[in-house]
Amino acid sequence: MKGALFDLDGVIADTAVYHFQAWRKLVKDHFDRELPDELEEKTKGVSRVDSLKVILNYLGVTVPQAQFDALAAEKNEAYRGLLAGLTSADILPGIPELIKQMKEHGVKLSLASASMNGPFILEKLGLSGTFDAIADPSKVAAGKPAPDIFLEAAAEIGEKPDDCVGLEDSVAGITAINAAGAYSVGVGSPDELGHAKLLVPNTAALKYDEIESAWERR
């Protein structure tokens, strides 16, 4: 195991909840509509543009490109505002220990997040210098569930995807890891993430030895 490709929202920190809060505010302000809880899963792990497409489709609304871009930008500002108070205390349980052990074993760490705010969030969490690379989602042709961001993340650390594990908490993310050829480690329930090669219920259950053993047995 030479590389670990980390999703951000829901794996390193629980920032996914802020995404949907920002989307709900945007929809209320502009369309005076409410978004149901079940729509959150469809926007989880995917890019801002793709999330907005899902939401507008749910609303049955079509907007000109200029308005689409403005809505996406407004949502991002709202989201960054919600992240203002983020600190290292917001890193999810088990992640600091997992990262430490991976570094001790020479595993390179690469961020494979659909969020353009990845560097900003890592800085707020005090993890900027911990990751060897951050894949730029603006460089990839397609977002999750396409494998592109994980292929880019592996390339950024100079490793083949099949020499890496990928850690995700979304359906789209696990699908993307599998398609990239990396070993998928899911955080969540079997009902949603049953296609993960290794599945744990929460980040506190992510143990380096178990991940390495599972990867070697693949």
Secondary structure, 3 states (H helix, E strand, C coil): CCEEEECCECCCECCHHHHHHHHHHHHHHHHCCCCCCCHHHHHCCCCHHHHHHHHHHHHCCCCCHHHHHHHHHHHHHHHHHHCCCCCHHHECCCHHHHHHHHHHCCCEEEECCCCCCHHHHHHHHCCCCCCCEECCHHHCCCCCCCCHHHHHHHHHCCCCHHHEEEEECCHHHHHHHHHHCCEEEEECCHHHHCCCCEEECCHHHCCHHHHHHHHHCC
